[in-house]
C-alpha cells in the first residue's frame, strides 16, 4: 500500500468529492484514463495525486487499485468585495486536502 497527499489546494472540497467518489475502487490505469477526459479542475488535481501514489509504491498503474480517495476540507481564505452604499460582502475561497491510497491488485 502506498499513499500520496496534496494539501492546501485551492479547490472546493464539495466539487472534488464528486470526482473522488467516481474513481474509488477503480484500477489506477483506468482511473487515470477516465480523469484525463473530465473537464473539471478537480479531475486534473486528483489524477496527479493518483499518479504520485502509484509512483510512491513503485507500482505500474495497471497492477494497482485505488483503495481510498479522500478529500477533506482545508482552511478557508476570507476575502472582501466592496458593495453598494459603503458595505462589503464576504467572499469565501475554500481549500482542500486530497489523500489517495493505492494497493496492489489481488487478481494476478
C-alpha positions in Angstrom: 0.0 0.0 0.0 1.2 3.5 -0.8 -0.1 6.9 -0.2 0.0 10.4 -1.6 -1.3 13.6 -0.1 -1.8 17.0 -1.6 -2.6 19.8 0.9 -4.0 23.3 0.6 -5.1 23.1 -3.0 -7.4 25.9 -4.0 -10.4 23.8 -4.8 -13.8 23.4 -3.3 -13.9 20.1 -1.3 -17.6 19.6 -2.4 -16.7 19.7 -6.1 -13.6 17.5 -5.6 -15.5 14.8 -3.7 -17.8 14.2 -6.7 -14.7 13.2 -8.7 -13.1 11.3 -5.8 -16.2 9.0 -5.3 -16.1 8.1 -9.0 -12.5 6.8 -9.0 -12.6 5.0 -5.7 -12.1 1.2 -6.1 -11.1 1.6 -9.8 -7.9 0.2 -11.4 -5.4 3.1 -11.3 -4.7 2.9 -15.1 -8.5 3.1 -15.8 -9.0 5.9 -13.3 -6.1 8.0 -14.9 -7.6 7.4 -18.4 -11.1 8.5 -17.3 -9.9 11.5 -15.4 -7.9 12.8 -18.4 -11.2 13.5 -20.3 -13.1 15.1 -17.5 -13.5 18.8 -17.8 -13.2 19.6 -14.1 -10.2 21.2 -12.3 -10.6 18.5 -9.6 -10.1 15.8 -12.2 -6.6 17.1 -13.1 -5.6 17.5 -9.4 -6.8 14.0 -8.4 -5.1 12.5 -11.4 -1.8 14.0 -10.3 -2.2 12.6 -6.8 -3.1 9.1 -8.1 0.0 9.2 -10.3 2.1 10.2 -7.3 0.6 7.4 -5.1 1.4 4.8 -7.8 4.9 6.1 -8.2 5.5 6.2 -4.4 4.7 2.5 -4.2 6.9 1.6 -7.2 4.0 0.1 -9.0 2.8 0.2 -12.6 -0.7 1.8 -13.0 -2.2 -1.4 -14.5 -1.2 -3.5 -11.4 -2.8 -1.5 -8.6 -6.2 -0.4 -7.4 -7.3 2.8 -5.7 -8.3 1.6 -2.2 -9.3 5.0 -0.9 -9.6 8.5 -2.3 -10.5 11.1 0.3 -11.0 14.9 0.1 -11.0 16.8 3.4 -11.8 20.4 4.0 -8.8 22.8 4.4 -8.7 26.3 5.7 -10.9 28.9 4.0 -9.4 32.2 2.7 -11.7 35.0 3.6 -11.8 38.0 1.2 -14.0 41.1 1.0 -15.7 42.6 -2.0 -16.9 46.2 -2.0 -20.7 46.6 -2.5 -23.2 49.5 -2.8 -23.6 52.2 -0.1 -20.2 51.5 1.5 -20.9 48.0 2.5 -18.8 44.9 1.9 -19.7 41.3 1.3 -17.6 38.3 2.2 -16.0 36.0 -0.4 -15.1 32.5 0.8 -12.3 30.8 -1.1 -12.1 27.2 0.1 -9.1 24.9 0.1 -8.9 21.1 0.2 -6.6 18.3 1.2 -6.6 15.3 -1.2 -5.5 11.9 0.1 -5.1 8.8 -2.1 -4.2 5.2 -1.0 -3.2 2.6 -3.6 -2.9 -1.1 -3.1 -1.7 -3.9 -5.3 -4.4 -5.7 -7.3 -5.3 -9.1 -5.9 -6.2 -10.9 -9.2 -2.9 -11.8 -10.8 
